[in-house]
Amino acid sequence: MSEKYYTVGKIVNTHGIRGEVRVMATTDFPEERFQPGAKLYVKPAGKTQALTVKTHRRHKNFNLLSFTELPDLTAVEPLKGQMLYVAGEDQHQLAADEGFYYRDIIGLKIVDQTTGADLGTVKEILSPGANDVWVVARPGKKDWLLPYIKQVVLDVNLAAKKAIVDLPEGLIDDAD
């Protein structure tokens, strides 16, 4: 049986000499995923290695983690650039009001409520602050940014892989 793993962050650098790593989170639940005692995984050279979070703290825009199995800078140095994963079995089901996992949104087709026009496909999600912003790719045109707010994104249908939107005037700027 092959285990499923989901990305929760990327180790972008080391931090200090005590074995901490600087992680850019790709999860909506960093406090839960990175809490001491949590199991995370890295896959250096294709081999899955389990790690136990020893400490977690926020520093600037990063999560700083240390692991029980890796006591110092020398031990964590090879992890730079590695993705951090959580096992599928450790992932909790989202309640209806909790939203969606990022992986469920990437690839959704964006459809205009009024015209039914296909406006593009979500290729990335940004989290700049108050709400997420979906980066929508359009063939032959520049990408545009779609704020994920209830007044704009009216319905998300994961089964149909599409989201229905009500676009405010001027949201898509095709002028060069």
Residue pairs with C-beta under 8 A, 6 or more apart in sequence:
3 48
3 87
3 88
3 89
4 87
4 88
5 41
5 43
5 48
5 85
5 86
5 87
5 88
6 85
6 86
6 88
6 91
6 101
6 103
7 26
7 27
7 83
7 84
7 85
7 103
8 25
8 26
8 27
8 30
8 33
8 34
8 40
8 84
8 85
8 86
9 23
9 24
9 25
9 26
9 27
9 30
9 33
9 34
9 63
9 83
9 84
10 23
10 24
10 26
10 81
10 82
10 83
10 84
11 21
11 22
11 23
11 42
11 79
11 80
11 81
11 82
11 83
11 84
12 22
12 23
12 24
12 62
12 80
12 81
13 21
13 22
13 80
14 20
14 21
14 22
14 73
14 76
14 77
14 79
14 80
15 21
15 22
15 59
15 62
15 64
16 73
17 72
17 73
18 66
18 72
18 73
19 66
19 67
19 70
19 71
19 72
19 73
19 75
19 76
20 55
20 64
20 65
20 66
20 76
21 64
21 65
21 66
21 67
21 76
21 79
21 80
22 59
22 62
22 63
22 64
23 34
23 62
23 63
23 64
23 65
23 84
24 61
24 62
24 63
25 33
25 34
25 63
26 102
27 33
27 86
27 102
28 99
28 101
28 102
30 63
32 38
33 40
33 86
34 40
34 53
34 56
34 63
34 65
35 53
35 56
36 53
36 54
36 55
36 56
37 52
37 53
38 52
38 53
39 50
39 51
39 52
39 53
39 86
39 87
39 90
40 50
40 51
40 52
40 53
40 67
40 84
40 85
40 86
41 48
41 49
41 50
41 51
41 84
41 85
41 86
41 87
42 48
42 49
42 51
42 79
42 82
42 83
42 84
42 85
43 49
43 82
43 83
43 85
44 78
44 79
44 82
50 69
51 67
51 68
51 69
51 70
52 67
52 68
52 69
53 65
53 66
53 67
53 68
54 65
54 66
54 67
54 68
55 64
55 65
55 66
56 63
56 64
56 65
57 63
57 64
58 64
66 76
67 76
69 75
70 76
70 79
94 100
94 101
100 156
100 158
102 125
104 158
105 122
105 125
105 134
105 156
105 163
106 122
106 123
106 124
106 125
107 121
107 122
107 161
108 121
108 122
108 156
108 158
108 161
108 162
108 163
109 118
109 120
109 121
109 161
109 162
109 163
110 118
110 119
110 120
110 121
110 122
110 134
110 136
110 146
110 162
110 163
110 165
111 117
111 118
111 119
111 162
111 163
111 164
111 165
112 119
112 165
112 167
113 154
113 164
113 165
113 166
114 166
119 136
119 138
119 165
119 167
119 172
120 136
120 137
120 138
120 139
120 143
120 144
121 136
121 137
121 138
122 134
122 135
122 136
122 137
122 146
122 163
123 135
123 136
123 137
123 143
124 134
124 135
125 132
125 133
125 134
125 135
125 148
126 132
126 133
126 134
126 135
126 145
127 133
131 147
131 148
131 149
132 147
132 148
133 145
133 146
133 147
133 148
134 145
134 146
134 147
134 148
134 153
135 143
135 144
135 145
135 146
136 143
136 144
136 145
136 146
137 143
138 144
141 174
142 174
144 171
144 172
144 173
146 152
146 153
146 165
146 171
151 166
152 165
152 166
152 167
152 168
152 171
153 163
153 164
153 165
154 164
154 165
154 166
155 163
155 164
156 163
157 163
157 164
